């Protein structure tokens, strides 16, 4: 019909699926890769060939990308980055990716996180931190995976005495504290 000759089309989702572990829909607090790998397909006007992107991206990248396409600059409060291949420059380092699942958090969306699953991906390592769930009996749960060597997330490398584990936990907890500041 010619509709895509002058139209940007973006198709995405709010989460992936984890059928291979018997989990469907929103029935889990887990942040395993199949749930976190969100489909994103972009068709630019007149596009005729496929472009695959292998960089780590985030749903937060959609807004700055849309603003770039429209000729506007993203405001300072925007956390995302322009998606490849639409950047003017390459990233100088691998970026950290964060995610939060807090739908069981008490209060409304303006409350500090007290019950949540949180995640940090840094340089191929993925730390997941679960806290506040009644099932944890007041404990915190951590999982650390090397996504390059263990993409199925089968070997939990987390140890409270391991330097990398401690570093990633501290970085993730600091990010949570910064996000909670306006609500505390």
Steps between C-alpha positions, in 0.01 A plus 500: 500500500804731525429583864857421609656731239466801733424340839715374785358180650620373839377166636593399855362339814508550877677166561621185334374149572649206685307200374803270522495525883126453524428866572250695293360851523567701819519198730859544622716743693805358316700713261658228291619594150197365311280743697748787466571460127223721373423491129571825318451538127549834325403571141623835374334675206576324174708227664554206267774298673537351843734650763587284800625670818697303757573779751327485836204735490219597733137602466621834640680551167179538302420857616840655417495317167155634412615848597809468276280394208281805553801735516472574873751451779411280794466683833761437770264279704477240221694190602514321166734541206434526130474151356762372264519547202348848551780637723737760363788356703586159638481435873842522663432211743253222558196641672333377815139384469259514794152354544246501782190292557314656789135422442471344849650808667265643765346840433475665161761557230640794698601283798862397565584143400444259788397188304669457163711301258783713362771433247831642383686383191858622497768386256341161434412428864144509622410550866142452612398617848167395655383662822192552714305198380323311782632175351854615586424520877680834534806383307640638175569279199774558244580329172809576291555359153767539235273544198784451252592156640160400643221656289245255645572632854558155648805564721444760773844653567388721788703478819493763777879472528569545126628845400297519179182396683553768766581768239187431295277479809629838619449659157145364470406605856635851434288522183191392697576759770533775235170396341330496841625847607199699372260261678670453837 
